Amino acid sequence: DLTPMELTVGIGILKFLTTIVVILFVERVGRRPLLLSGMMVILISLTFLIIGFSGYGEIDIQQQQQLQQQEQQIDSISSSIKSNLGIIGIYGVAVGYAMSFGPLTWLITSELFPSLIRGRALGFATVITYVAAGIVSRTFLSLQNDIGLSKCFSLYWIATI
């Protein structure tokens, strides 16, 4: 089993390498195919997260303790599969973002606007990007507590479409 630190470092390395590959191939492959394939990777990964976290965070602590006692009696294979799906989902979302929205947002917005308003438009796009990221960061924990992780990731799945 990998430690949380090793998993975090792995995500950082994977995002870095994915971004490098995108930078090298963006002109050959094209912006739209990279964006769409990145979104597809994010959707598939969110599906893995929905499955992997189904049943977690949707019940109170006392019910969780009762379920844990029952789960100890049940085969641990499904728990292992769900755990691995969760890890694959987390890595997949990071890779999907690193191959699409991460590097390409700035490239596309810089090419989208005429030079007269490009500076202000990039500033506005940056503010919108940070506001959207702030909304996700601000609402994630409360959504997780209110509706559970699986349903929270389901909402992100819907938003990705």
Order of alpha helices (4+ residues) and beta strands (2+ residues): alpha-alpha-alpha-alpha-alpha-alpha-alpha
